[in-house]
Amino acid sequence: MNAAPLSSPRLQRVLALLRDGRPHTTRDIVRRARVMAVNACVAELRVHGAVIHCRARRVNGARRYYYTMLKEPKDG
């Protein structure tokens, strides 16, 4: 994968949101970090050493994905 630099404003917004260590839904990340491809941002942060857990849950019959950062990326 050709990941953006960690200094990318897009990755920095996602990183700032996930830093609290709490689970965030895809929709929450889209709205609060102003990004569209959440899974791509998470993959890029992982390339930089972040440990981010993704868990799918059914809520009212719909599948929702929750992302939780367990470890920050190197030089994050």
NUGU-150197 format. One line per 8 residues: number of its first residue (from 1); their letters; for each residue x, y, z of N, C-alpha, C. Coordinates in steps of 0.1 Angstrom, whole numbers, plus 5000, padded with zeros to 4 digits. Example, Ala and Ser with C-alpha at 12.3 -4.5 7.8 and 13.67 -1.06 7.14 Angstrom:
2
1) as) 5132,4943,5078,5123,4955,5078,5132,4967,5078 | 5128,4978,5071,5137,4989,5071,5129,5000,5079
***
This chain:
76
1) mnaaplss) 5008,4988,5000,5000,5000,5000,5009,5012,5000 | 5005,5022,4992,5012,5035,4992,5004,5045,5001 | 5008,5045,5014,5002,5053,5024,5006,5067,5023 | 4997,5076,5026,5000,5091,5027,5009,5093,5039 | 5017,5103,5039,5025,5106,5051,5017,5108,5063 | 5022,5105,5075,5015,5107,5087,5011,5121,5090 | 5018,5130,5084,5016,5145,5085,5004,5149,5077 | 4998,5141,5069,4987,5144,5060,4975,5149,5069
9) prlqrvla) 4969,5161,5066,4958,5166,5074,4947,5156,5075 | 4944,5149,5065,4933,5139,5065,4936,5128,5076 | 4948,5123,5076,4952,5113,5086,4953,5119,5100 | 4957,5131,5101,4958,5138,5114,4944,5140,5120 | 4934,5143,5112,4921,5144,5117,4915,5131,5123 | 4918,5120,5115,4913,5107,5120,4921,5103,5132 | 4933,5105,5133,4942,5102,5144,4937,5110,5156 | 4934,5122,5155,4930,5131,5166,4917,5125,5172
17) llrdgrph) 4908,5120,5164,4895,5115,5168,4897,5102,5175 | 4906,5093,5170,4907,5079,5175,4916,5079,5188 | 4923,5090,5190,4933,5091,5202,4926,5088,5215 | 4913,5090,5216,4906,5089,5229,4905,5074,5233 | 4908,5065,5224,4908,5051,5227,4894,5045,5228 | 4884,5052,5225,4870,5048,5225,4866,5043,5211 | 4856,5034,5210,4851,5030,5197,4843,5041,5190 | 4846,5042,5177,4839,5052,5169,4834,5045,5157
25) ttrdivrr) 4821,5048,5153,4815,5042,5141,4821,5049,5129 | 4819,5042,5118,4823,5047,5105,4817,5061,5103 | 4804,5061,5105,4797,5074,5103,4802,5085,5112 | 4805,5082,5125,4811,5092,5134,4824,5097,5128 | 4832,5088,5123,4845,5093,5118,4843,5101,5106 | 4834,5097,5097,4831,5105,5085,4827,5119,5089 | 4818,5120,5098,4813,5134,5102,4823,5142,5110 | 4829,5136,5119,4838,5144,5128,4852,5147,5123
33) arvmavna) 4857,5137,5115,4871,5139,5109,4870,5144,5095 | 4858,5145,5089,4856,5150,5075,4864,5142,5065 | 4862,5129,5066,4869,5120,5056,4858,5111,5050 | 4861,5105,5039,4851,5096,5032,4855,5082,5033 | 4867,5078,5030,4871,5064,5030,4877,5060,5043 | 4869,5058,5053,4874,5055,5066,4883,5043,5066 | 4879,5032,5059,4887,5020,5059,4901,5023,5053 | 4902,5031,5043,4915,5035,5037,4923,5043,5047
41) cvaelrvh) 4917,5052,5054,4925,5060,5064,4930,5051,5075 | 4922,5042,5079,4926,5032,5090,4938,5024,5085 | 4937,5019,5073,4947,5011,5067,4960,5019,5066 | 4959,5031,5062,4971,5040,5061,4977,5042,5075 | 4969,5044,5085,4974,5046,5099,4981,5033,5103 | 4976,5022,5100,4982,5009,5103,4996,5008,5097 | 4997,5012,5084,5010,5012,5078,5020,5019,5086 | 5016,5030,5093,5025,5038,5101,5027,5033,5115
49) gavihcra) 5021,5021,5118,5023,5014,5130,5012,5015,5140 | 5001,5021,5137,4989,5022,5146,4983,5008,5147 | 4978,5005,5159,4970,4993,5161,4955,4997,5163 | 4947,4994,5153,4933,4999,5153,4924,4986,5151 | 4916,4984,5161,4907,4973,5161,4894,4977,5154 | 4889,4968,5145,4876,4971,5139,4866,4959,5143 | 4855,4963,5147,4845,4953,5151,4832,4957,5145 | 4826,4946,5139,4812,4948,5133,4802,4944,5143
57) rrvngarr) 4791,4952,5144,4780,4948,5153,4767,4951,5145 | 4757,4943,5148,4743,4945,5143,4736,4954,5152 | 4731,4965,5147,4723,4975,5154,4710,4977,5146 | 4699,4974,5152,4686,4975,5146,4686,4969,5132 | 4692,4957,5131,4693,4950,5118,4703,4954,5108 | 4710,4965,5111,4720,4970,5102,4734,4967,5108 | 4744,4965,5099,4757,4962,5104,4764,4976,5105 | 4771,4978,5117,4778,4990,5119,4793,4986,5123
65) yyytmlke) 4802,4993,5118,4816,4991,5121,4821,5001,5131 | 4828,4996,5142,4834,5004,5152,4849,5003,5152 | 4856,5014,5152,4870,5014,5152,4876,5020,5165 | 4885,5012,5171,4891,5016,5183,4906,5016,5182 | 4913,5027,5185,4928,5027,5184,4934,5022,5197 | 4942,5011,5196,4948,5005,5208,4962,5010,5210 | 4969,5014,5199,4982,5019,5199,4984,5030,5189 | 4990,5041,5192,4992,5051,5182,5003,5048,5172
73) pkdg) 5003,5054,5161,5014,5051,5151,5027,5057,5156 | 5038,5051,5150,5051,5057,5154,5052,5071,5149 | 5058,5079,5158,5059,5094,5155,5045,5100,5154 | 5035,5095,5160,5022,5100,5159,5019,5111,5169
***
